[in-house]
Amino acid sequence: MSENSPQQLVWMITGCSTGFGRRFVPAILRKGDKVIATARKLSTIENLANEVSEQGLDASNLKTLELDLEWNTAKLAGVVNEALKVWGRIDVLVNNGGVGMKSLIEEADAQKFARQFQINMFGHVDVINSVLPSMRARRSGTILVFGSRSSWRPELPVRNLKLDDTCYWVLLTSYSSGNCEGLYASSKAAFTAYAETLATEIALFSIRVLIVQPSSFRTENMLTYPYHDDKRIPEYDFLREKALAGAGSLHGNQPGDPVKAVELVVDVVRGEGKAKGKKFPRYLPLGSNAGQAIKEKTEIMKSVLEEWGDIIGSELDYETIGGTKMEYS
Ligand SMILES: NC(=O)c1ccc[n+]([C@@H]2O[C@H](COP(=O)([O-])OP(=O)(O)OC[C@H]3O[C@@H](n4cnc5c(N)ncnc54)[C@H](OP(=O)(O)O)[C@@H]3O)[C@@H](O)[C@H]2O)c1
Protein backbone atom coordinates (compact mmCIF):
# COMPACT_ATOMS: atom_id res chain seq x y z
CA MET A 1 0.00 0.00 0.00
CA SER A 2 1.28 3.47 -0.81
CA GLU A 3 1.69 6.17 1.86
CA ASN A 4 -1.67 7.84 1.30
CA SER A 5 -3.67 5.26 -0.60
CA PRO A 6 -7.34 5.16 0.39
CA GLN A 7 -6.80 1.67 1.75
CA GLN A 8 -4.32 2.90 4.36
CA LEU A 9 -6.47 4.53 6.99
CA VAL A 10 -5.38 6.94 9.71
CA TRP A 11 -7.14 6.19 13.00
CA MET A 12 -7.36 8.33 16.14
CA ILE A 13 -8.49 6.66 19.38
CA THR A 14 -9.29 8.02 22.82
CA GLY A 15 -8.64 6.02 25.99
CA CYS A 16 -5.76 3.75 24.96
CA SER A 17 -4.21 3.08 28.39
CA THR A 18 -6.18 -0.16 28.84
CA GLY A 19 -9.19 -2.05 27.55
CA PHE A 20 -10.57 -1.88 24.02
CA GLY A 21 -8.52 1.24 23.25
CA ARG A 22 -5.17 -0.39 23.92
CA ARG A 23 -6.15 -3.53 22.01
CA PHE A 24 -7.23 -1.51 18.98
CA VAL A 25 -3.64 -0.37 18.40
CA PRO A 26 -2.05 -3.69 17.30
CA ALA A 27 -5.26 -4.72 15.50
CA ILE A 28 -5.05 -1.55 13.38
CA LEU A 29 -1.28 -1.70 12.77
CA ARG A 30 -1.62 -5.32 11.65
CA LYS A 31 -3.73 -4.06 8.74
CA GLY A 32 -0.98 -1.66 7.65
CA ASP A 33 -3.00 1.33 8.87
CA LYS A 34 -1.67 4.22 10.96
CA VAL A 35 -2.88 5.07 14.45
CA ILE A 36 -2.81 8.05 16.76
CA ALA A 37 -3.34 6.57 20.20
CA THR A 38 -4.33 8.99 22.94
CA ALA A 39 -4.59 8.62 26.70
CA ARG A 40 -5.49 10.71 29.70
CA LYS A 41 -1.88 10.33 30.89
CA LEU A 42 0.82 9.93 28.25
CA SER A 43 2.90 7.81 30.66
CA THR A 44 0.30 5.02 30.41
CA ILE A 45 0.96 4.53 26.68
CA GLU A 46 4.67 5.36 26.41
CA ASN A 47 5.57 1.66 26.15
CA LEU A 48 3.01 0.98 23.39
CA ALA A 49 5.67 1.42 20.66
CA ASN A 50 7.86 -1.27 22.25
CA GLU A 51 4.87 -3.56 22.68
CA VAL A 52 3.89 -3.37 19.03
CA SER A 53 7.50 -3.71 17.84
CA GLU A 54 7.79 -6.91 19.86
CA GLN A 55 4.76 -8.17 17.94
CA GLY A 56 6.60 -7.49 14.67
CA LEU A 57 4.47 -4.45 13.86
CA ASP A 58 5.71 -1.16 12.42
CA ALA A 59 5.92 1.29 15.35
CA SER A 60 6.53 4.17 12.94
CA ASN A 61 2.83 3.93 12.11
CA LEU A 62 2.00 4.74 15.73
CA LYS A 63 1.90 8.20 17.31
CA THR A 64 0.87 8.87 20.89
CA LEU A 65 -0.73 12.03 22.28
CA GLU A 66 -2.21 13.09 25.59
CA LEU A 67 -5.97 13.71 25.62
CA ASP A 68 -8.20 13.97 28.67
CA LEU A 69 -11.91 14.00 27.95
CA GLU A 70 -12.38 16.30 30.93
CA TRP A 71 -10.35 19.04 29.23
CA ASN A 72 -12.19 22.07 27.86
CA THR A 73 -13.29 22.51 24.24
CA ALA A 74 -10.26 24.60 23.19
CA LYS A 75 -7.74 22.18 24.69
CA LEU A 76 -9.41 19.17 23.06
CA ALA A 77 -9.46 21.03 19.72
CA GLY A 78 -5.72 21.68 20.17
CA VAL A 79 -4.99 17.94 20.45
CA VAL A 80 -7.11 17.17 17.39
CA ASN A 81 -5.20 19.83 15.41
CA GLU A 82 -1.94 18.26 16.51
CA ALA A 83 -3.26 14.83 15.48
CA LEU A 84 -4.34 16.13 12.07
CA LYS A 85 -0.80 17.40 11.45
CA VAL A 86 0.78 13.96 12.06
CA TRP A 87 -0.31 12.31 8.78
CA GLY A 88 -2.44 15.11 7.34
CA ARG A 89 -5.82 13.54 8.08
CA ILE A 90 -7.92 11.38 10.37
CA ASP A 91 -9.99 8.79 8.52
CA VAL A 92 -11.43 6.97 11.52
CA LEU A 93 -12.13 8.55 14.90
CA VAL A 94 -12.75 6.05 17.70
CA ASN A 95 -14.59 7.66 20.63
CA ASN A 96 -13.72 4.96 23.09
CA GLY A 97 -12.57 6.50 26.40
CA GLY A 98 -15.03 6.21 29.24
CA VAL A 99 -15.72 5.35 32.86
CA GLY A 100 -18.54 3.57 34.62
CA MET A 101 -19.38 5.59 37.71
CA LYS A 102 -21.28 3.49 40.21
CA SER A 103 -24.18 4.96 42.13
CA LEU A 104 -27.81 4.45 42.87
CA ILE A 105 -29.74 7.20 41.17
CA GLU A 106 -31.06 8.98 44.27
CA GLU A 107 -27.62 8.92 45.85
CA ALA A 108 -26.12 10.87 42.94
CA ASP A 109 -26.60 14.59 42.46
CA ALA A 110 -26.56 16.51 39.18
CA GLN A 111 -22.83 17.21 39.55
CA LYS A 112 -22.12 13.47 39.56
CA PHE A 113 -24.20 13.06 36.43
CA ALA A 114 -22.38 15.99 34.83
CA ARG A 115 -18.98 14.36 35.44
CA GLN A 116 -20.20 11.04 34.05
CA PHE A 117 -21.60 12.79 30.98
CA GLN A 118 -18.46 14.92 30.53
CA ILE A 119 -16.24 11.84 30.20
CA ASN A 120 -18.62 9.55 28.34
CA MET A 121 -20.24 12.08 26.02
CA PHE A 122 -19.43 15.82 26.19
CA GLY A 123 -15.66 15.41 25.81
CA HIS A 124 -16.29 13.21 22.78
CA VAL A 125 -18.67 15.78 21.31
CA ASP A 126 -15.84 18.35 21.41
CA VAL A 127 -13.39 15.90 19.84
CA ILE A 128 -15.86 14.96 17.10
CA ASN A 129 -16.65 18.61 16.34
CA SER A 130 -12.93 19.29 15.98
CA VAL A 131 -12.41 16.40 13.56
CA LEU A 132 -15.51 16.93 11.42
CA PRO A 133 -14.42 20.04 9.43
CA SER A 134 -11.51 18.11 7.89
CA MET A 135 -13.73 15.08 7.19
CA ARG A 136 -16.39 17.32 5.63
CA ALA A 137 -13.75 18.96 3.45
CA ARG A 138 -12.61 15.56 2.19
CA ARG A 139 -16.18 14.17 1.96
CA SER A 140 -14.97 11.10 3.77
CA GLY A 141 -14.55 9.70 7.26
CA THR A 142 -15.84 7.27 9.86
CA ILE A 143 -16.84 8.14 13.43
CA LEU A 144 -17.08 5.31 15.95
CA VAL A 145 -19.13 5.98 19.05
CA PHE A 146 -18.84 3.63 22.01
CA GLY A 147 -22.33 3.13 23.41
CA SER A 148 -23.23 0.16 25.55
CA ARG A 149 -25.61 -2.72 25.96
CA SER A 150 -26.53 -1.09 29.28
CA SER A 151 -28.51 1.61 27.47
CA TRP A 152 -30.86 -1.18 26.35
CA ARG A 153 -31.10 -2.65 29.84
CA PRO A 154 -30.38 -0.01 32.47
CA GLU A 155 -33.04 -1.42 34.80
CA LEU A 156 -31.05 -4.55 35.64
CA PRO A 157 -31.34 -4.23 39.42
CA VAL A 158 -35.12 -4.25 39.12
CA ARG A 159 -35.03 -7.28 36.84
CA ASN A 160 -33.51 -9.17 39.72
CA LEU A 161 -36.11 -8.05 42.20
CA LYS A 162 -39.57 -9.43 42.90
CA LEU A 163 -42.35 -8.16 45.13
CA ASP A 164 -43.01 -10.65 47.94
CA ASP A 165 -46.37 -11.16 49.68
CA THR A 166 -45.78 -8.21 51.96
CA CYS A 167 -44.87 -5.98 49.02
CA TYR A 168 -41.16 -5.77 49.84
CA TRP A 169 -38.73 -6.07 47.00
CA VAL A 170 -36.81 -9.32 47.27
CA LEU A 171 -33.53 -9.81 45.45
CA LEU A 172 -33.72 -13.06 43.50
CA THR A 173 -30.05 -13.33 42.63
CA SER A 174 -26.96 -11.47 43.71
CA TYR A 175 -25.48 -11.58 40.21
CA SER A 176 -26.01 -8.71 37.88
CA SER A 177 -23.67 -6.86 35.59
CA GLY A 178 -25.63 -3.68 35.59
CA ASN A 179 -26.26 -2.83 39.22
CA CYS A 180 -25.58 0.76 40.22
CA GLU A 181 -24.99 1.74 36.62
CA GLY A 182 -27.79 4.26 36.15
CA LEU A 183 -25.41 7.19 35.60
CA TYR A 184 -23.34 5.20 33.14
CA ALA A 185 -26.34 3.83 31.22
CA SER A 186 -27.89 7.32 31.03
CA SER A 187 -24.71 8.73 29.51
CA LYS A 188 -24.48 5.90 26.99
CA ALA A 189 -28.14 6.25 26.00
CA ALA A 190 -27.66 9.99 25.47
CA PHE A 191 -24.45 9.46 23.48
CA THR A 192 -26.29 6.91 21.32
CA ALA A 193 -29.19 9.28 20.56
CA TYR A 194 -26.66 12.00 19.75
CA ALA A 195 -24.83 9.65 17.37
CA GLU A 196 -28.05 8.61 15.65
CA THR A 197 -28.83 12.23 14.85
CA LEU A 198 -25.23 13.02 13.92
CA ALA A 199 -25.24 10.10 11.48
CA THR A 200 -28.18 11.51 9.54
CA GLU A 201 -26.67 15.01 9.42
CA ILE A 202 -23.18 14.06 8.28
CA ALA A 203 -24.30 11.42 5.78
CA LEU A 204 -24.62 14.45 3.46
CA PHE A 205 -20.83 14.60 3.43
CA SER A 206 -20.29 10.83 3.02
CA ILE A 207 -19.15 10.53 6.65
CA ARG A 208 -20.23 7.30 8.35
CA VAL A 209 -21.15 6.70 12.00
CA LEU A 210 -20.85 3.32 13.71
CA ILE A 211 -22.46 2.92 17.13
CA VAL A 212 -20.64 0.11 18.94
CA GLN A 213 -22.67 -1.43 21.77
CA PRO A 214 -20.61 -3.95 23.75
CA SER A 215 -22.10 -6.13 26.46
CA SER A 216 -19.76 -7.64 29.08
CA PHE A 217 -16.14 -7.68 27.92
CA ARG A 218 -13.17 -8.52 30.11
CA THR A 219 -11.33 -5.21 30.05
CA GLU A 220 -9.19 -3.90 32.89
CA ASN A 221 -11.10 -1.08 34.52
CA MET A 222 -14.67 -0.74 33.31
CA LEU A 223 -16.06 -2.34 36.48
CA THR A 224 -13.43 -1.08 38.92
CA TYR A 225 -14.43 2.58 39.18
CA PRO A 226 -15.06 3.21 42.89
CA TYR A 227 -18.57 3.57 44.22
CA HIS A 228 -19.12 7.20 45.12
CA ASP A 229 -19.66 7.34 48.79
CA ASP A 230 -20.59 10.80 49.91
CA LYS A 231 -24.34 10.32 50.18
CA ARG A 232 -25.67 7.01 51.42
CA ILE A 233 -29.40 6.71 52.04
CA PRO A 234 -29.90 3.93 54.61
CA GLU A 235 -33.13 2.68 53.01
CA TYR A 236 -31.05 1.60 50.01
CA ASP A 237 -28.38 -0.26 52.03
CA PHE A 238 -29.66 -3.72 51.09
CA LEU A 239 -29.97 -2.96 47.39
CA ARG A 240 -26.62 -1.15 47.27
CA GLU A 241 -24.71 -3.93 49.03
CA LYS A 242 -26.17 -6.62 46.76
CA ALA A 243 -25.57 -4.50 43.70
CA LEU A 244 -21.93 -3.82 44.53
CA ALA A 245 -21.31 -7.50 45.31
CA GLY A 246 -22.80 -8.38 41.92
CA ALA A 247 -20.57 -5.93 40.07
CA GLY A 248 -17.54 -7.20 42.02
CA SER A 249 -18.23 -10.81 41.15
CA LEU A 250 -18.51 -10.03 37.44
CA HIS A 251 -15.12 -8.28 37.19
CA GLY A 252 -12.63 -10.73 35.65
CA ASN A 253 -15.42 -13.12 34.66
CA GLN A 254 -16.97 -11.15 31.80
CA PRO A 255 -17.59 -13.52 28.89
CA GLY A 256 -16.45 -11.18 26.10
CA ASP A 257 -12.88 -11.22 24.71
CA PRO A 258 -11.95 -7.59 23.88
CA VAL A 259 -9.27 -8.66 21.37
CA LYS A 260 -11.86 -10.50 19.27
CA ALA A 261 -14.19 -7.49 19.55
CA VAL A 262 -11.69 -4.91 18.29
CA GLU A 263 -10.55 -7.17 15.46
CA LEU A 264 -14.15 -7.43 14.30
CA VAL A 265 -14.66 -3.66 14.57
CA VAL A 266 -11.53 -3.01 12.48
CA ASP A 267 -12.84 -5.44 9.86
CA VAL A 268 -16.23 -3.70 9.85
CA VAL A 269 -14.61 -0.30 9.24
CA ARG A 270 -12.40 -1.72 6.49
CA GLY A 271 -15.15 -3.94 5.01
CA GLU A 272 -12.90 -6.98 5.30
CA GLY A 273 -12.73 -10.39 6.96
CA LYS A 274 -16.00 -11.33 8.67
CA ALA A 275 -17.52 -8.02 7.50
CA LYS A 276 -16.69 -8.59 3.83
CA GLY A 277 -19.76 -8.31 1.62
CA LYS A 278 -21.96 -6.98 4.43
CA LYS A 279 -23.54 -3.52 4.38
CA PHE A 280 -21.82 -1.06 6.75
CA PRO A 281 -24.15 -1.04 9.79
CA ARG A 282 -25.29 1.89 11.92
CA TYR A 283 -25.23 -0.29 15.05
CA LEU A 284 -22.81 -2.99 16.11
CA PRO A 285 -24.02 -4.76 19.27
CA LEU A 286 -21.15 -6.91 20.53
CA GLY A 287 -21.02 -9.92 22.83
CA SER A 288 -23.24 -12.78 23.86
CA ASN A 289 -25.55 -10.70 26.07
CA ALA A 290 -26.10 -7.73 23.78
CA GLY A 291 -28.63 -9.31 21.44
CA GLN A 292 -30.69 -10.62 24.36
CA ALA A 293 -30.97 -7.17 25.96
CA ILE A 294 -32.04 -5.62 22.66
CA LYS A 295 -34.66 -8.32 22.06
CA GLU A 296 -36.07 -7.89 25.56
CA LYS A 297 -36.37 -4.11 25.28
CA THR A 298 -37.94 -4.43 21.83
CA GLU A 299 -40.49 -6.91 23.23
CA ILE A 300 -41.32 -4.60 26.14
CA MET A 301 -41.97 -1.67 23.78
CA LYS A 302 -43.99 -3.86 21.40
CA SER A 303 -46.21 -5.07 24.24
CA VAL A 304 -46.81 -1.50 25.44
CA LEU A 305 -47.94 -0.49 21.94
CA GLU A 306 -50.13 -3.59 21.62
CA GLU A 307 -51.79 -3.16 25.00
CA TRP A 308 -52.46 0.57 24.66
CA GLY A 309 -52.99 0.79 20.92
CA ASP A 310 -54.74 3.90 19.62
CA ILE A 311 -55.45 5.19 23.16
CA ILE A 312 -51.89 6.51 23.29
CA GLY A 313 -51.66 7.23 19.56
CA SER A 314 -54.09 8.65 17.02
CA GLU A 315 -56.82 9.17 19.63
CA LEU A 316 -54.67 12.00 21.01
CA ASP A 317 -54.52 13.83 17.67
CA TYR A 318 -56.63 16.84 16.63
CA GLU A 319 -59.56 15.75 14.45
CA THR A 320 -58.32 18.01 11.67
CA ILE A 321 -55.14 19.93 10.97
CA GLY A 322 -55.57 23.11 8.84
CA GLY A 323 -59.13 22.00 8.01
CA THR A 324 -57.93 18.68 6.60
CA LYS A 325 -58.90 15.39 8.21
CA MET A 326 -55.70 13.55 8.96
CA GLU A 327 -55.24 10.08 7.47
CA TYR A 328 -52.35 7.88 8.46
CA SER A 329 -51.29 4.81 6.63
N1 LIG B 1 -15.89 -3.60 28.85
C1 LIG B 1 -17.19 -3.66 28.66
O1 LIG B 1 -17.84 -4.64 29.01
C2 LIG B 1 -17.89 -2.49 28.01
C3 LIG B 1 -19.25 -2.62 27.76
C4 LIG B 1 -19.93 -1.58 27.13
C5 LIG B 1 -19.24 -0.44 26.76
N2 LIG B 1 -17.91 -0.33 27.04
C6 LIG B 1 -17.24 0.91 26.65
O2 LIG B 1 -15.99 0.66 26.05
C7 LIG B 1 -15.15 1.79 26.22
C8 LIG B 1 -13.79 1.36 26.71
O3 LIG B 1 -13.92 0.77 27.99
P1 LIG B 1 -13.12 -0.53 28.41
O4 LIG B 1 -14.10 -1.59 28.62
O5 LIG B 1 -11.99 -0.74 27.49
O6 LIG B 1 -12.63 -0.13 29.88
P2 LIG B 1 -11.25 0.35 30.49
O7 LIG B 1 -10.26 -0.74 30.50
O8 LIG B 1 -11.64 0.94 31.79
O9 LIG B 1 -10.75 1.51 29.52
C9 LIG B 1 -11.32 2.78 29.58
C10 LIG B 1 -10.37 3.78 28.96
O10 LIG B 1 -10.99 5.06 29.02
C11 LIG B 1 -10.01 5.96 29.53
N3 LIG B 1 -10.52 7.16 30.19
C12 LIG B 1 -11.16 7.26 31.37
N4 LIG B 1 -11.38 8.55 31.68
C13 LIG B 1 -10.85 9.27 30.66
C14 LIG B 1 -10.74 10.65 30.40
N5 LIG B 1 -11.20 11.56 31.25
N6 LIG B 1 -10.13 11.03 29.27
C15 LIG B 1 -9.64 10.13 28.38
N7 LIG B 1 -9.70 8.81 28.59
C16 LIG B 1 -10.31 8.39 29.71
C17 LIG B 1 -9.20 5.14 30.50
O11 LIG B 1 -7.98 5.82 30.77
P3 LIG B 1 -7.28 5.85 32.24
O12 LIG B 1 -6.69 4.50 32.41
O13 LIG B 1 -6.26 6.93 32.11
O14 LIG B 1 -8.34 6.18 33.23
C18 LIG B 1 -9.04 3.87 29.70
O15 LIG B 1 -8.00 4.01 28.77
C19 LIG B 1 -15.88 2.70 27.21
O16 LIG B 1 -16.51 3.76 26.53
C20 LIG B 1 -16.91 1.79 27.82
O17 LIG B 1 -18.03 2.48 28.30
C21 LIG B 1 -17.22 -1.33 27.65
PDBQT file of the ligand as one rigid body, heavy atoms in Angstrom, charges set to zero:
ROOT
HETATM    1  N1  LIG A 401     -15.891  -3.600  28.850  1.00  0.00    +0.000 N 
HETATM    2  C1  LIG A 401     -17.189  -3.661  28.657  1.00  0.00    +0.000 C 
HETATM    3  O1  LIG A 401     -17.840  -4.636  29.007  1.00  0.00    +0.000 OA
HETATM    4  C2  LIG A 401     -17.893  -2.493  28.008  1.00  0.00    +0.000 A 
HETATM    5  C3  LIG A 401     -19.255  -2.618  27.763  1.00  0.00    +0.000 A 
HETATM    6  C4  LIG A 401     -19.930  -1.576  27.135  1.00  0.00    +0.000 A 
HETATM    7  C5  LIG A 401     -19.238  -0.438  26.760  1.00  0.00    +0.000 A 
HETATM    8  N2  LIG A 401     -17.909  -0.331  27.037  1.00  0.00    +0.000 N 
HETATM    9  C6  LIG A 401     -17.238   0.907  26.645  1.00  0.00    +0.000 C 
HETATM   10  O2  LIG A 401     -15.987   0.657  26.052  1.00  0.00    +0.000 OA
HETATM   11  C7  LIG A 401     -15.153   1.792  26.215  1.00  0.00    +0.000 C 
HETATM   12  C8  LIG A 401     -13.793   1.356  26.706  1.00  0.00    +0.000 C 
HETATM   13  O3  LIG A 401     -13.924   0.768  27.986  1.00  0.00    +0.000 OA
HETATM   14  P1  LIG A 401     -13.119  -0.534  28.411  1.00  0.00    +0.000 P 
HETATM   15  O4  LIG A 401     -14.100  -1.594  28.620  1.00  0.00    +0.000 OA
HETATM   16  O5  LIG A 401     -11.994  -0.739  27.488  1.00  0.00    +0.000 OA
HETATM   17  O6  LIG A 401     -12.628  -0.135  29.879  1.00  0.00    +0.000 OA
HETATM   18  P2  LIG A 401     -11.248   0.351  30.490  1.00  0.00    +0.000 P 
HETATM   19  O7  LIG A 401     -10.260  -0.737  30.496  1.00  0.00    +0.000 OA
HETATM   20  O8  LIG A 401     -11.642   0.940  31.793  1.00  0.00    +0.000 OA
HETATM   21  O9  LIG A 401     -10.749   1.513  29.523  1.00  0.00    +0.000 OA
HETATM   22  C9  LIG A 401     -11.324   2.783  29.577  1.00  0.00    +0.000 C 
HETATM   23  C10 LIG A 401     -10.366   3.778  28.963  1.00  0.00    +0.000 C 
HETATM   24  O10 LIG A 401     -10.987   5.059  29.024  1.00  0.00    +0.000 OA
HETATM   25  C11 LIG A 401     -10.009   5.961  29.529  1.00  0.00    +0.000 C 
HETATM   26  N3  LIG A 401     -10.524   7.155  30.189  1.00  0.00    +0.000 N 
HETATM   27  C12 LIG A 401     -11.162   7.265  31.375  1.00  0.00    +0.000 A 
HETATM   28  N4  LIG A 401     -11.375   8.547  31.678  1.00  0.00    +0.000 NA
HETATM   29  C13 LIG A 401     -10.854   9.274  30.663  1.00  0.00    +0.000 A 
HETATM   30  C14 LIG A 401     -10.740  10.645  30.396  1.00  0.00    +0.000 A 
HETATM   31  N5  LIG A 401     -11.198  11.560  31.246  1.00  0.00    +0.000 N 
HETATM   32  N6  LIG A 401     -10.132  11.034  29.266  1.00  0.00    +0.000 NA
HETATM   33  C15 LIG A 401      -9.638  10.134  28.380  1.00  0.00    +0.000 A 
HETATM   34  N7  LIG A 401      -9.699   8.813  28.587  1.00  0.00    +0.000 NA
HETATM   35  C16 LIG A 401     -10.307   8.386  29.713  1.00  0.00    +0.000 A 
HETATM   36  C17 LIG A 401      -9.200   5.142  30.496  1.00  0.00    +0.000 C 
HETATM   37  O11 LIG A 401      -7.982   5.822  30.773  1.00  0.00    +0.000 OA
HETATM   38  P3  LIG A 401      -7.276   5.855  32.239  1.00  0.00    +0.000 P 
HETATM   39  O12 LIG A 401      -6.693   4.496  32.414  1.00  0.00    +0.000 OA
HETATM   40  O13 LIG A 401      -6.261   6.931  32.114  1.00  0.00    +0.000 OA
HETATM   41  O14 LIG A 401      -8.337   6.175  33.226  1.00  0.00    +0.000 OA
HETATM   42  C18 LIG A 401      -9.036   3.869  29.699  1.00  0.00    +0.000 C 
HETATM   43  O15 LIG A 401      -8.000   4.014  28.771  1.00  0.00    +0.000 OA
HETATM   44  C19 LIG A 401     -15.885   2.702  27.215  1.00  0.00    +0.000 C 
HETATM   45  O16 LIG A 401     -16.515   3.757  26.529  1.00  0.00    +0.000 OA
HETATM   46  C20 LIG A 401     -16.906   1.787  27.822  1.00  0.00    +0.000 C 
HETATM   47  O17 LIG A 401     -18.029   2.476  28.297  1.00  0.00    +0.000 OA
HETATM   48  C21 LIG A 401     -17.224  -1.328  27.654  1.00  0.00    +0.000 A 
ENDROOT
TORSDOF 0
